[in-house]
Amino acid sequence: MTLHPGDCIQLTSDDQLYQVIGIDDRGDRCWLRRWPLARHGSPVIELSLRQVQTPGHHLPQPLNSRG
């Protein structure tokens, strides 16, 4: 799976949507925050790339990351 900062993805453990903040392929880690953002921001979480689902369908990207 190819992830890019700004992508919206789901985790294998829940159906909540998350925005990718950063990726470390070598360290098998990524940093995410819940999407849409909460009014006062959303905390960033660090997870293994194995906990990220490959979407079976296109998940919307946040408006600020669309080209």
C-alpha positions as a Python dict, from the first residue, in 0.01 Angstrom:
ca = {
    (1, 'M'): (0, 0, 0),
    (2, 'T'): (122, 348, -78),
    (3, 'L'): (38, 622, 171),
    (4, 'H'): (92, 992, 130),
    (5, 'P'): (57, 1276, 381),
    (6, 'G'): (-298, 1410, 358),
    (7, 'D'): (-454, 1075, 259),
    (8, 'C'): (-760, 963, 454),
    (9, 'I'): (-752, 600, 565),
    (10, 'Q'): (-911, 356, 810),
    (11, 'L'): (-751, 135, 1072),
    (12, 'T'): (-798, -239, 1096),
    (13, 'S'): (-936, -188, 1449),
    (14, 'D'): (-1220, 60, 1379),
    (15, 'D'): (-1426, 233, 1110),
    (16, 'Q'): (-1320, 589, 1202),
    (17, 'L'): (-1154, 794, 927),
    (18, 'Y'): (-797, 920, 989),
    (19, 'Q'): (-573, 1164, 803),
    (20, 'V'): (-211, 1062, 740),
    (21, 'I'): (30, 1318, 887),
    (22, 'G'): (362, 1138, 831),
    (23, 'I'): (508, 803, 724),
    (24, 'D'): (828, 617, 816),
    (25, 'D'): (846, 316, 582),
    (26, 'R'): (1177, 193, 724),
    (27, 'G'): (1047, 207, 1079),
    (28, 'D'): (705, 65, 982),
    (29, 'R'): (533, 362, 1152),
    (30, 'C'): (284, 629, 1055),
    (31, 'W'): (132, 928, 1230),
    (32, 'L'): (-240, 995, 1203),
    (33, 'R'): (-515, 1216, 1337),
    (34, 'R'): (-891, 1164, 1330),
    (35, 'W'): (-1074, 1319, 1038),
    (36, 'P'): (-1264, 1543, 1031),
    (37, 'L'): (-1067, 1750, 1277),
    (38, 'A'): (-1226, 1836, 1610),
    (39, 'R'): (-1299, 2202, 1672),
    (40, 'H'): (-988, 2243, 1888),
    (41, 'G'): (-770, 2003, 1686),
    (42, 'S'): (-719, 1630, 1699),
    (43, 'P'): (-431, 1456, 1876),
    (44, 'V'): (-174, 1282, 1659),
    (45, 'I'): (-127, 909, 1714),
    (46, 'E'): (162, 685, 1608),
    (47, 'L'): (84, 336, 1477),
    (48, 'S'): (238, 47, 1290),
    (49, 'L'): (168, 50, 915),
    (50, 'R'): (22, -300, 965),
    (51, 'Q'): (-270, -145, 1155),
    (52, 'V'): (-379, 53, 848),
    (53, 'Q'): (-643, -90, 615),
    (54, 'T'): (-604, -82, 241),
    (55, 'P'): (-934, 76, 141),
    (56, 'G'): (-1152, -132, -87),
    (57, 'H'): (-1298, 191, -220),
    (58, 'H'): (-1171, 546, -253),
    (59, 'L'): (-1182, 739, 71),
    (60, 'P'): (-1225, 1115, 40),
    (61, 'Q'): (-924, 1333, 95),
    (62, 'P'): (-949, 1648, 305),
    (63, 'L'): (-1026, 1959, 102),
    (64, 'N'): (-690, 2118, 183),
    (65, 'S'): (-496, 1826, 31),
    (66, 'R'): (-677, 1803, -301),
    (67, 'G'): (-474, 1918, -596),
}
